[in-house]
Amino acid sequence: MKIECNLFVFTICPLYTMFTSHAIAVLEKCNITIDYENGKLEKIFCKDLTDRYNEPCIYTKTKRGLDKAVVEVIRIVSEKKQETTIRDLQDLFDSMNIRTHYYCAMD
C-alpha cells in the first residue's frame, strides 16, 4: 500500500512480521516513519539528517489524534517537499497537542 503526496511516496512495507508495518518517507533533511501494529497506528518517528553530530530524533508518545497528524504530516511534506525539517513536524505535533519525546541518538 502506498500513500502518495505529490513527488513523495510513503511506502508501507511489512518488516519482520505480518503484524507490523511502516510507512517511510526519506527526505533530504529528515526521515519520517509511520508505524502501524496490527492495523492500528502506533507512532510517528522522525530523524533529522542535517545534524550528523547529535542525530536528533522525535517520536509521538500519545495515540490520540495520530490519524489527523498523519494527514497533516503528508500535507506538510507535499507543500515543503525536500525542505521539510524535523522542526516543522515538532511544531505540528505541538499545535495538535500530541506529546512527543525528543532525544539525540548520539547520547
N, C-alpha and C positions, 0 to 999 in steps of 0.2 A: 504494500500500500504506500502511496506517495502523496504528500501534501505539497502542492505546487504553489509558489508565490513568485510571480514574475520570473526572474532569472535563476532563482534558487529552489532547490527541491529538498525538503525534509524527507529523507528516505527512512521508512520504518522497516527495520531489519531484525529478525529474531536472532538473539545471541544466547548461546548455551542451552537454553530450554525453550520449549514451546510456550511457556507461561510468561516469559519476559521478552519485551521488545523495546527498541529505542528508535526515536526519530532524531536524526542527526543532521545539522547544518554546519558545514565548515566554511567559515567566512575568513576574510583577510585579517580582521582584528580579534575575532573571538570564535570559539566553537560553542554551539548550543546543542544540548542533548535533552530530549524529552523522553522520560522513562515511563513505560506502561508495564504493569504487572497484572496478570490475569484479566487483561482487557480494561483495567482501570488506570487512570492517570495517577502516577505516583509522585513525580517531582520533575522540576526543570533544573538542569545543571548548565552553568556557563563557565567557560575558561577563557581568560584573557590571553591572547597570543602576542601582545605587544611588549609586555614586561617579562622578559625571559629570566630576570634575576630573582623575582619573587613569585612568579606564576600565580597571580590572584585568581580565585575561583569563588563562585557563589552557587548556592542551591537553595531551592524553596523548602521551607520546613512545614508549612501548612498545606493542606489539601483543598480546603475550602476556597473556591474562586479560581482554581487552576485551569478549568475549562475556558473561562473567559481570558485568563492570562495567555494561554496558548494562542488564542485568536489574535490578541494584541501583539504578541511576540512575532507572529507571522506578518502582521501589518507593519510593524517597525522594520523588519528585515526587508519587506517589499519596498518600503519607502526609502530607507537609507542604504540598502544593498550592502556593499562591502564596507561601508563606513559605520556599520552598527558596532557599538562598543559595549563592553560589559557594564559601563556606567549607565548607558541608555536603558539596559534591562533592569539594573538595580533601581533606577528612578521609576520605571514602570511598576515593578513589584511594590515599591514603597507607596506609590499613588493608589494602588489597588488594595492596600493593607494586607499584603501577603508577606508573612515573615520569612526572612532569608537568613542564611548563615554565610558569612564572608570569611575567607581564610586564604593564606598564602601556602601553596603546595610545597614550597621550598623549606618551610619551617619544620 
